[in-house]
């Protein structure tokens, strides 16, 4: 199980470094323990999967994605 979690984190890092933030956010959104970045990651995931809903509730999908990216970069020490 621990090995599987590392593989997911490695995949997340590789996607982020490659600039594939949609994939990186989708992977992070499935992590069970996101702690302080949970809201930002889930909002970014929602921005990718259902941007219309975010607009309907008065949120900017681009801002949510940017916040999720920043949270992932900080939490997982991603060099970009």
Beta strands, then each sheet from edge to edge (+ up, - down):
end
